[in-house]
């Protein structure tokens, strides 16, 4: 019988963190899942470690190794391989509660037939300086919401996102030739245009931010992946409601900054914010490129 849930983990040189996640999956009170690992070209002993676990047979594991191409390519590969109704990404430096799978499964009857629900949003608990795992912020609303509306209404925490596989397959992460990073928001913003999520006020994932993680190297990610950043902010300008407002202008300005750096041609023609004020926004982009030079370095 096919499992209900794919617990997906993209990994790169994380043989030293994966055991914590593996042990948490072995402790699951419900085994209705498969652990799918896409190894993004690791040069450590990740492959040997995972094969050892596969031989143990404690849980079902699907391991695939690809040429290093960045998390977004590993994620898209994992989605393509997924054959279960639900898909949830758990990063290689995270682990999950013992009832993680059981609780997700308990929500399945509520979301299965609701065509307007893309899945479930739950909390992430983050390890603080005292070594305690805490939820940093609670949802500003109850019941259901799009991901974007949660953050617009004051939420600033991290989330665990459980997707209906059929929906995440339709909205892959952005891949740009020659770049190895793109913001997940590119796909999530598209999903928000059509769907909401059921809100589960539970902390299912526990996270420790590692020194070699993406979140610790944000400045270089912005610097080294300008084309993808331009496409993300251009789409945000498109999806932001209203004709002209400060948020929309801000996204349009960021699009211009990164489009210039990426050498994109016909920047105006490709812009999602076409207006007679565009020359003014173009000048503003140079000002903000200087003002934001620490956050968005060249």
C-alpha positions, -999 to 999 in steps of 0.1 A, spaced: 0 0 0 13 35 -9 23 57 20 4 89 26 33 112 32 67 118 17 91 134 42 116 150 18 151 161 28 175 179 4 211 175 17 246 186 9 276 175 31 253 170 61 263 135 72 270 149 106 234 163 111 213 137 94 214 112 122 193 134 144 166 136 118 168 98 111 164 89 147 133 113 150 118 95 120 124 61 135 106 72 166 74 81 147 42 68 163 28 64 128 49 48 99 27 59 71 55 78 53 86 74 31 118 94 37 130 107 4 165 121 4 180 139 -26 218 143 -21 229 174 -40 264 161 -49 278 157 -13 315 150 -11 313 136 25 301 101 36 264 109 33 258 82 8 274 55 30 255 67 61 222 66 43 228 32 28 236 18 62 202 31 74 185 16 44 200 -18 53 187 -15 88 151 -14 74 136 6 103 119 30 80 113 32 42 141 53 26 144 65 -10 179 79 -17 189 97 -48 222 115 -56 225 142 -82 252 166 -95 254 197 -73 229 222 -85 215 239 -54 186 233 -31 160 244 -55 170 217 -80 172 191 -53 137 201 -41 123 200 -77 138 165 -82 123 153 -49 89 166 -59 91 149 -93 100 116 -75 71 119 -51 42 95 -55 24 100 -22 -6 124 -17 13 147 7 48 162 6 66 179 34 102 192 33 123 188 64 158 202 61 189 182 69 196 202 100 161 199 114 143 170 132 107 163 140 84 155 169 76 119 176 39 124 165 48 144 134 34 119 109 5 109 130 -7 145 134 -3 153 98 -23 123 89 -51 134 113 -56 165 92 -58 146 59 -96 141 60 -101 179 63 -79 189 34 -83 159 10 -115 170 -7 -112 208 -2 -101 221 -35 -91 255 -21 -66 241 4 -30 236 -8 -20 218 25 -12 226 61 9 252 78 24 245 113 51 261 134 88 255 136 105 256 169 139 273 168 168 265 191 177 296 211 210 306 228 199 287 260 195 255 240 157 255 242 134 251 212 108 278 211 81 290 186 91 326 179 56 339 169 21 326 168 -4 328 139 -23 361 138 -55 343 127 -71 309 130 -86 283 107 -71 289 73 -50 315 55 -26 320 26 11 320 36 15 356 24 -14 369 45 1 354 76 32 375 72 13 406 61 -7 404 94 23 403 116 36 367 117 74 365 116 81 330 127 93 299 107 68 274 93 64 237 85 47 235 51 28 203 42 16 203 6 -8 183 -15 17 168 -39 -5 175 -69 -2 213 -61 35 215 -54 42 196 -86 24 224 -105 46 251 -89 83 241 -89 110 262 -74 127 286 -98 157 273 -116 181 297 -134 210 285 -155 243 293 -139 228 300 -104 224 277 -75 199 296 -53 165 310 -56 139 321 -31 112 296 -23 88 325 -23 87 323 -61 67 291 -59 48 299 -27 36 333 -40 21 315 -70 3 290 -48 -11 319 -27 -29 333 -57 -52 302 -58 -51 285 -25 -50 287 13 -37 264 40 -52 248 70 -35 263 101 -22 238 126 -12 256 158 14 229 166 52 228 164 61 198 143 97 207 133 126 216 155 154 236 139 189 247 147 204 272 123 239 259 113 269 281 104 270 265 70 233 270 63 217 292 36 203 316 62 237 324 75 251 333 41 222 355 28 244 384 15 264 361 -8 233 344 -20 219 378 -31 253 387 -47 258 354 -66 222 348 -79 210 382 -93 189 368 -122 168 346 -99 164 375 -74 152 398 -102 126 372 -113 113 368 -77 109 405 -71 93 411 -105 67 385 -97 62 400 -63 55 433 -80 30 416 -102 11 399 -73 10 429 -49 -25 443 -50 -32 478 -62 -18 499 -91 10 518 -73 18 516 -36 50 516 -16 52 478 -14 48 474 -51 73 501 -59 98 485 -35 96 452 -53 98 469 -87 130 488 -75 146 455 -63 137 439 -96 155 468 -114 186 465 -92 190 428 -97 180 428 -134 209 453 -141 233 431 -122 222 400 -140 225 417 -174 189 412 -183 179 429 -215 148 450 -220 143 455 -183 113 478 -187 96 456 -212 99 426 -188 88 446 -158 54 438 -142 50 474 -132 47 495 -163 38 531 -156 47 566 -167 65 569 -134 90 542 -144 119 567 -151 115 580 -115 116 544 -102 146 538 -123 164 567 -106 152 555 -72 167 521 -79 202 536 -80 196 554 -48 184 523 -30 211 502 -45 235 525 -26 214 527 5 209 489 7 246 482 -3 252 462 29 222 439 26 225 435 -12 262 437 -20 276 435 -55 
